[in-house]
Amino acid sequence: MKRILLSIFSMVSLSVSAQIVNDATSPVDYVNPLMGTMSKPDMSNGNTYPAIGLPWGMNLWTPQTGKNGDGWQYTYTADKIRGFKQTHQPSPWMNDYGEFSIMPVTGTAVFDQDKRASWFSHKSEISKPYYYSVYLADQDVTTEITPTERAAMFRFTFPKSDSDFVVVDAFDKGSYVKIIPEKNEIIGYSTQYSRGHLINFKNYFVIQFSRPFKSVATCSDNDMQRGSLSVKDKHVGAIVGFVTSERGEQITARVASSFISPEQALLNLKELGNDNFNTVEAKGKAIWNKTLSRVQVSGGTIDQMRTFYSCLYRMVFFPNKLYEINAEGKPVHYSPYNGKIESGYMFGGTGFWDTFRALYPFLNLMYPHIVKEMQEGLVNDYKEGGWLPEWSSPGYADIMVGNNSASVVAEAYIKGLRGYDIETLFKALVHDANNEGPISAVGRKGVKYYNKLGYVPYNVGINENAARTLEYAYDDYCIYTLGKALGKPESEIAIYKQRAMNYKNLFDKSRLLMRGKNEDGSFESPFNPFKWGDAFTEGNSWHYTWSVFQDVNGLKKLMGGDKPFINMLDSIFKMPPIFDDSYYGGVIHEIREMQVADMGQYAHGNQPIQHMIYLYDYAGAPWKTQYWARETMNRMYRATPDGYCGDEDNGQTSAWYVFSALGFYSVTPTSTQYAAGAPLFKHTELHFENGNTLHIDAPNNSADNRFVQSETFNGKEYEKNYFDHFQLHKGGYLNIIMSDKPNKNRGTAAKDFPFSMSN
């Protein structure tokens, strides 16, 4: 840890009382990859693992404390490591695919994952985005890892021994290994995957060691064959032995993999070039600093800095690259849809139900180059599979609701991305919006009811029907908006504008809440607004009522105007955290996380309500947005192992924090507006890819001064409760005077409210 502390404090100017950071020249040094790792199935503090990799890299690496196949592959409270695992896992609930692990062992060659496991301590663990090191006490070996996008380098520091070993575990869904002594090399593949149906799936790997093998063995389950060079079975592995004549001798292993072929894995290994371990590490650090430095913040406490950059680190992994670069220098990929090798881009490992809300808006704002590649990947998804994925891990996973690919596709184009096949993507949106898919999470389940009645009925055997209706309505807005931007005839797209108002069909005026509706037009009865699930997805009516991203003004009118709307918003925080878990038959972790948070019915640990704090902007009470955004940042986030308030979810929960710390949020991603909040830091610089820089200065910002007193944008007074995407991209200076008292006269006029369809 000394390396981390020295690098941080060498660049930090601290005041004695507040520990304010006035400069941040190396933002990666603030990142704690262990944030959120102290989690378990019934209580998520993030459900993360220390992801050692590069931004959007095809492969990540993590120490593995859980058993093979366990989605909780690393938990902070564990005390033994079983191996160092190549992982592509987006979350423990989705689990992993193509995984294999590497583990040093001394004394006796053992393959069994329990017998080879070694005690470790966080006191001898260093975790950085581009570097990981830990001392394995039972083996008396220090293991270090540093990655590239598709390769990595290991460095093992062994004791003096004639019985040093490295174990390669190719996992248990059908695997293969071959030892090639004359090349100091192991090759093989893993076929393990957890979600969907993959055809011809293999993750081919190659491992090259820095010195010859003293001994070799292969394993099938726990049957070890000494001297054997290859084996193919359900669960196989390899063990190679070495001799170290002095304590502290190091052996390196260069590792790469490919979803395409063994030959492509060797090509991917060239990412390491002829670099030694320290050079790969230095290059990785430089890449991380370049990526994170797109957003430079200062003038906050060191804890705020750590939290901010730890969140930003989580936001630039998923969706991860599934494509590889062939010998001709062109992108190619294994298709999870047809099992073939296809040309072009492909990404995986994200669920749009989570990430359309804030992650994609942030990528469009700060990293549009990668979003363009992702859009090209979506074109290939549709061409190869016939549908757009809603949860790719990779391919089609049957989980969550909505076809929020519509938001991801429309937003990118509306916010200026060009140079890809948008016509095919529009065709895909229209197709998916009007058809049920081969699984419930592709296309629109219940679409015949939705298109006929304007909602998915409660009593026709379709679960989470009200949630589907509300999300389909927003998705229809996205389709209409994109169609209009593409110049499609009104006769073709007007139906989507009409359906975007379908949210009104579920509004119960007697309760001022959304409620499931039966096929005959009657509301579900009995109705408990605190019942989780059933008509809704991982939430209750109090959470999902606000899912009218496209027309908050219309929702406000249904509730009776500004004052009743604000009262309903206030009620979220005033009510006790009561719940009805009968739909699930027990308390799911999302319920427990709301219950323990002490913020009433506000369940920030899950996505449906995360935008709700910003809805005060639409009713002339922006100071309440400012208050609750700061309160949530202060109470729900910290760069510690228990640092999140629920699942991190592939960058979405982190993106809420990062956006809120900047002082705005994407309530309606497919519009060009962001609802305004208040910045967390005294100084922020957004360095856009177009070369412009936006400076956000709030010099008197502090823990007490959380309210915006006044603002100027490029020297002109600014009173709107929103910012425009293209205006921000022009750069300039946003100067904000903060106060410990709210300015209740600012942002109160209707002209200052953010976009709504019915405005």
N, C-alpha and C positions, 0 to 999 in steps of 0.2 A: 504493500500500500504506500510505501514511502515514495515511490515514483509518482503516484497519483497526487499525493499531497504536495510534494515539491513543485510539480508542474502547475497545480492550481494556485498555490500561494505566491509563486513567483510572478504571477500576472494580476494579482488581486490587490487593489488599494482598499483597505478596510478602515471604516470609522470604528472607534472603540465600542460604541454602543450598539449600532445597528448592523455592523458588518456589511456595509453597502459596497457592492462591486461596481467600480467605475470604469473598468476596462475588461474586455474578454477577447484576448487575441487568439486563444485556442479553445473554441467552444466544446470540442470533443472531450476535453479534460473534465468538463462538468457532468458528463453523462454517467449515470449509474445503471448498467444493464441488469442489475439485480432488483431494480424497482418493480414491484408487483409480483415477485417470485414467492412470497410467503402466502401461498394460496392452497386451497383444497376444494373438493367438489361442492361442499356445502357452504363455503364462504370464500368468495373470490376477492382478493386484494389486487387483482390484475390478471391472474392466471397467465403470467408471462414466464419466459425462461431467458437466461442470459444468451441472447442471440449474437453470436460472433460471426460477422460477415461484412459485406459492403452494401451500400444502398441498392436496393432492388436486385441483389445478387440471386443467382439461381439456387445456391446452396448456402445454408447457415450451419454453424457448429454450436454444440452445447454440451457441457458436462451432463452426464445422464445419471441421475440418482434413482429414478423409477425403474421398475422392471421393463424388460422388452415389451413393447406394445402398449405401455401405459401412457395415456395422453399427458399425465402430469410427469413429464420426463425429467424435470428439475424442480425440486421444492426446497425452499430456503431452510426449512427445519430438518431436512435429511442430514444424515451424518456419514453416508457412504456414497462413493461414486463407482458405478459399474462399467463405465466406458465413456468415450468421447464420441458423440454421435453426430453424423451428418443428418441434418433435419430440414424439412420443408414445411414443418407444422405451423399452420396459422393460429390454432388454438387447441387446447386439450380436448374440447368437445368435438372438433373435427379430426383430431389425431393426425397421424403422419403418413407419409408415403415415400417409398424408395430409400428407406433409412438403412444405414449400416453403422457400426461403431468400431473404434480402435481403442485398445487398452494395454498399457504396459504392465507387466507382471514380473516379479523376481522370485527366485527360489525354486518354485515348482511350476511347470507349465499346466495351467488350468483354463478350461474353456467355460465351465459353468458360471453363469453371470453372478450368482450369489457367492461362490467361492472366490472369484477373482475380485470382488468388490473390496474397496479400500476405504478406511476411515479418512476423512479430511476435515479441515476446519476453515471457516471463513477468514480466520486470522492469517492463513497462509494461502489465500485466494486473491488473485488480481483479475478483475473483469473490466474490460474496456470493449468498445465496439469492434476494434481491430486487433485485439490481443487478449488472450486468456492464459492464466497460469495458475496452477495449483500443486501443492505438495501432497502426494498420496502416501499417507503414513505407513500403511501396512506393506507397501511395496518399496518404500524409501526412494521414490522416484518423483521428480518434478516434471510435469507435463506442461508444455506451452503450445499454443496454437495461434497462427496468424493467417488470415484468409485473403483470397481474391474472389471474383464473382463466381467462378466455377471450380476453383481449386483451393488448396490450403497447404500450409507447411506445419508439420509437427516438429517439436524439439523435445526429446526425452533426456533428462539428466539422470543417469543411473549411478548406483553405488558400485564399489569394486565387487565384481561377481563373475562367476563363470556360468551363471544361470539367469541371464536377462532374456525376457521374452516380450514380444508384441503380439497381442491377440486381435484378430480381425473377425468380427461377428457380422454375418450377412443376413441375419434375422430369419424368421420362421414361416414364410408363406411360399417357400420355394426359392432356393438360392444356390449359388455356384461360386467356387473359388478355385484358383489355380496358382500355384507357387512356381515362379520361374527363377531358380537360384542364380543362373548365369547373368541375369539382369538385376539381381537384388530386388525382385519385383513380385507383387501379388496383384492378380487381376480377378475380377468376378462380377457378380451382379446380385441385386436384391429385387424381388418382385413384390415386396410388401406394399399394400395400400389399404386404406381404411374406409374410403367413401366412394360411391359411384360404382361404375362398371368399366374397367379399363381393359383394352384389348392389346395384346402383345406388349404389355408393360414390363420394362426392365430399367433399373438404374445401374448402368455399368460403371465400375470403378477401377482405378489403377492406383497402386501405391508403390512408390520407389524409395528404397532405403539407401542411406549413405554408406553402408558397409555390408560386407557379405554375411550370409546366414551361417551360423554354426550348426543349427539343427532346423528341421522342418517337420511339420505335422499338419494334418487336416482333421477336422472334427465333423461328425454328423450327430446332431444333438450333443450328447456328452460322450460319444464313442470316439476316442482319439486314435488315429492311425499314424504312428510315428514313421517318418520317412515318406509318407504319401504326399504327392504333389498336387492332386486335384480331387474334388468331390462335388457331386451334384445331388441334392436331396431336399427335404422339406426345410431343414434348418442346419446350415453348414457354417464352417468358419475355418480359419487358418491360424497357425501359431508358428512364428519364426523366432529362433534363438540367437543370442549374441553373447560375446564375452567382453567385459570392460575391465581392464587391468588396473585402473585407478578410479577412486571415487571422484565423481564429477564429470566423467566422460559423457559426451553427448552423442546421440544418434538422431539424425533427422529423417523424416519421412515426408515425401512430396506426394500429395493426394489430389486426384481430380475425378470427376464423374461425368456421365452423359446419359441422357434418356434415349439417345439415338443409336450408339454403337460403341464397341471397345475402341475402335479407331478414333472416333470423335472424342472419347475420354482422353486419349493421348494428345489430341489437338488442344483440348481444354487445359491439359497440364502445362502447355506452353505459356499460359498466363503467368506462371512463376518465372519464366525465362531462366536465366542463370543466376538470379538473385539469391543471396543468402537470407537466412531467417530475419536478421535485423533490417535488411533492405525492404523485404516484403512488408514488415511491420511499419516501417517509416512511410512507405508508399500508401499503405492502408490508412494511416493516421492523416496523411495529407488529403486523401480523397474524402475522408469524413469531415475534416475541417472545411474543405471547399464546399461540401454539401450543406453543412450546418450553418456556415457563415453567410448563406443567402439571407439569413435572418440574424441580425446582430442586436442583442439587447444588453442593456447595462443600467446601472442605477437602481438595482434591486438588491435584496439580501442574497447572500451566497446560497441559502436554501432555495430561494426562488429561481436563481440561475440554474442550479442543479436540476430542479424540477422541470423548468422550461426545456432545457436541452435534452434531458432524459426523455421527455415526451416527444420532442422533435425527432430524436433517434428512432423511436418506435414507429413514427409516421412514414419512414422512407424504406420499409422492408417489403410491405405487401400492398398490392399484388406483386409477386416476385417474377422474375424472368424465367420462363420455361424455354425460351429459345436459346440456340447456340450458334456460334459462328463457324461455318464450314471452311474447308481448305481454300475456297475461292473468296473468302471474306464476306460471305453473304449469310443473313440470318436464316436458320432452318429450325424446325421443331418436330418433336414427337407429338402426334395428335392424340389427345386423350379421347377423341370422339370416334375415330376410325382406325386407330392403331398404326397408321402409316407415318412416314416421314414426309413432312410438307415444308414448303418454303414460307418464309416470312416470320412475323412476330407472334408470340403467344405468351400470355401471363396466366398466373393462377394464384390461389390462396387468398381469396377475399370474398366476403359476402356483401352484396350491394345493400341489403336491408340495413346493415350497420353503417357502411362507409359512404353511401351517397350523401349523407347529411353534412359531414364536415371534412372528411379526409380528401375526397375528390375535389371539393371546392378549394382546399388548400393547395393540392397538387396543381390545379389549374392556375392558381394565383402565383405560386412560387416556382414550380417545376413543370411548366407546360411541355417541355421536350419529352418527358417520360410519358405524359398523358397521351401525346400523339402516338407513341409506340403502342400504348395500351389500346387506343382506338383501332389501330391497325390489327392488333391482336383480336379485338372483338369481331372485326370483319371476318377473320379466319375462324373464330369460334362458330359463327353463323354458317359460313360456307361449309365447314367440315361436319358440323353437328346438327344443323337445321334449326337451331334455337340459340338465343343468347343465354349464357349462364347467369344465374342469379347468385349461386354460391359455387365457386370453382375451387376444387381442392384435390387434383385438378378435374376438369370436366364438369359434369352435372351432379350436384349433391342435392338430395331431397330434404331440404331443411329451410325454414323460415318462409315468409309470405311476401306477396307483392311481386311486380316485375319492374324493380327499380333500376334495372339496366337502362330504362327510358331516361331516367334522370342523369345517369352517368354519360350516356351518349349525347343527349341534348345539351347538357351544360357545356361540354367541351366545345361544341360548335358555336353556341351562343356567346361564349367568352373568347372567341376569336381563333380557335384552332382550325387549320386548313391543311390540305395536302394529303388527304386520305379519302377512302371511298365512303363518303357520307351517304350517298344514295343507297348503297347496299345496307348500311346501318339503319336508315329510315325505313327501308323495306322490312328489315328485321323487327323494328319496333312495332310496325303495323301488324305484321304477322303474329308476333307474340302476344299483342294486346287483344287479339280476336280468336285465339285458339287455346285450348287446354293442352298442356305439354304431356310428354310421356311419363313424367312424374309431377307431383303436385307443386313443386317449387320451380317449375319451368313453365313459361307462358302464364296463363291466368286460370287457376282453378276456380270453377264457378262462373266462367265468363258468360255462359248462355243466360244465366239468371241476371248477372250484372248488366249485360247489354239490353235485356228485355225490361227489367224492373228498375234498374238504376241502383241496385245494391245486391249483395250476395246474402240470401236469406239465412236467418238464424236456425230455422227448423228443417233444413233439407240435408243434414248430415255433412255439412262442410264446416270444419273447425275454423275458429278464429276469423269468422265471416265479416265482422265489423271492421277488423283491422285490414282485411283484404280490400274491402270497399273503400276505405279511406285512402289506402295507398294506391289503389287503382285510379282513383280520382286525381291524385297528384300526378301519377304517371301519365294520365290522359292530358293534363295540362302541359307536361313536358313534350308529348308527341305533337300537340297542337302548336306549341311555341316553335319547335324545330321545323315543323312543316311550313309554318308561316315564314320563317327565316329562309327556307329553301325555295320559297315562291310557289308552294303547292297551291292548287286552286281551293278556294273556300269550300266548294262543294265536296271536296275530298276530306278536308280536315275539320270542318265545322262540328262534326259529331264529337270530336275529342274535346273541343271547347265546351260543348254542352255537357259531356260526361264529367268534365272537371268539376262541375257543380253537384255531382252526385253525393257529396258529403252531406248536403242538406237533408237527404232522405233518411239519415240516421239520427238527426238531431231531435231530441225530446225536449220540447219547450217547457214542459212541466218540471223538468229536472235541470235544464240548461246543460245537458250532457249528451254525449253520443251513446246510443243504445242499440243493441241488436234488434233487427226487425224480421218478422216472420214473412213467409211468402204471401200471405193474404193482406199484408200491410199493417198488421198489428205489431206492437212492440213486444219483445220477449218479456215474459212475466213468470215468476217474480223477477225483479231487477235489483241487483245489489251492486252499486257503483264501485264497491271495494273488492269485487270478485276478480281475481287474476285469471287470465286465460279465458277459456270458453269463447266468448265473442271477440276477444282481443288476444294479442300476442305478447306474452311475457310482460303483462301490465294489466291495468284495469281501466275503467271508463275515465277516471280522473287523469290518467296518463295519456290515453289515446284521443281524448276529446280535442286536443290541441293539434292533431295531425292534419291540419288544413294548411299546409305550407304555402299553397298557391293562392289562398284567399283568406288571410287572417281578418281582413276588414269584413268580409262576408260572415265569418263566424262571429265576430264582434256584434254585428247587426242582429244576428239570431239571438244573441244573449241580451240584447236590449240597449246596446251602445257602450260608450266608454266606461261609465261608472260600474255597471253590472259586470262588464268584462274584467275590469281591474279587481273587483271584489272576488270574482271566481278565481283569478290568478292568485290573489292573496290567500284564498282559502286553502290552496295547496300546502302552504307553509304553516297554516294555523291548525289544520286538522291533526289528530293523532295518527300514528303510522299503523292503523288497524288494517286487517286484510282478511280475505276469504280465500283459502287455498284449496277448496273442495274440488275444483276442476283437476288439480294435479294430484290430489290425494295426499298432500304433504307440503311442507314449506320448501319451495325451490330456493336456490341461493340468491336469486334476484330479489325475492321477497325479504329474505333475511337482511340483505344489504340495505334495503330501504329502511327496515325496522330499526337497525342499529345506528343509522346515520343521524337521527335526531333532527330531521328537517321535514317532519310531517309526512305528507304524501309525495313529496318530491323524491323521486327514485333516480337519482343521477347515475347510479351504477348500471343503468340500461338505457338504450337509445331512445325509446319513444318520446320521452319527456325532456330530453336534453336541450331542445331549442326553446322550451317554454319560458325560460327566464327572459328571453329577448322579446317576448310578445308585448311587454309593457310599452315598447317603442311604438306600437301600433295604436295605442290609446292615450298618448300624451303624458305618460309617466316614465320617461326614460331614466329618471333617478332611481327607480325601483329595479330596473335592469342593472344599473351600475352597482347598486348595493348587493343584490343577490349573486351577480356574477363574481364579484370579489369574495363574497362569503363562501361561495362554492369552491373557488380556487384555494382559499385559505384552509378550508376544512376537509376537502375531499382529495387533495393531491399533495404528495410529498415524495421526494426521490429516495425512498426507503423501501425495504422489501414488502411492507404493507401499504405501499404508497398510492394505490388506486382504491376506488370505492365500489368496484365491480369489475367485470371483465374488461380488459383494455380493448379487445376486439379490433385487431389489425389496424390500429392507428386512429380509430374513430374517437374513443374517449380521450386520447392524447390530443387529437386535433381540436376538440372542444376547448381544452386548456390553452393550447397555443393561440388559437383564434382569440379567445377571451383575454389572454394576456396582451395581445396586440390592441384590443379595444373594439373588436367587431366580430360578427358571426354570420354564417350563411343559413338563415332561416329558410330561404327559398333558393336552393342551389341553381336552378335553371333560369332564374332572373339574373340580372347583372348587379343586384344590390346586396349589400351586407348590412344587417341591422347593427346599430351602433351600441357599444358599451362604454367602457373606460379602460385605458391601458393600465397594466400592472407595473411597468417599468418607467423610469424617468426618461430613458432614451431608447429608441428603437430605430433601426435602419433596415428597410426591406430592399434588397438588391435584386431587381427583377431581371429575368433573362433577356429582356429587350434593351438592357443597358441603363435603364433609369433607376433612380433610387428614391424611395419615399422615406423621409425623416419624420418620426413621430416623437415630439418632445413634450414632456410633462414634468418640468423641473421641480415642481413642488409636490409631486406625487409622494405618498407615504401611506402607512397603514391606516392612519386616520383620514387622510385626504383621498377618499375613494370616489368622490362625486365630481362630475364635470361642471365647472362654473361657467366657462366660456371656451370657445375654440375659434381659431382662424386657420384657414386652408389657403396656403400661398398668399398670405397677407390679408385675405378677405374673411369677414366674420362668417362663421358657419354654424347653423342652428339645426340642420337636418338630423333626423334620427337614423340615418343610413349613409353609406358611402357607395359610390359606383365603382365597379370593377375597372372600367377603362379609365376613369379619372385617377384611381390609385396607380394604375400602370404607367401613367404619365410622369409619376414621381412628384417631388416637391416637398413642401414643409407643412406638416400638420402640427400646430402649436396649441397646447391644451393647458388651461389653468384649472387646477384641481382644488377642491375645498373639502372641509370636513362636514359641510352642510349642503344639502341638495339645492340646486337651482330649479325651483318648481315652476318657473316661468319660461324655461327653455325647452324647445321641442314639443310644445303643447298644441300647435296648430296642425290641422289635418294635412296641410301642404308639406309638413315636415315628416310625415309618417312614411315608412317603407312601402314598397310595392305590394299591392294585392290585385287580383284579377278584377274585382268589382269596384276598384277605385275609379 
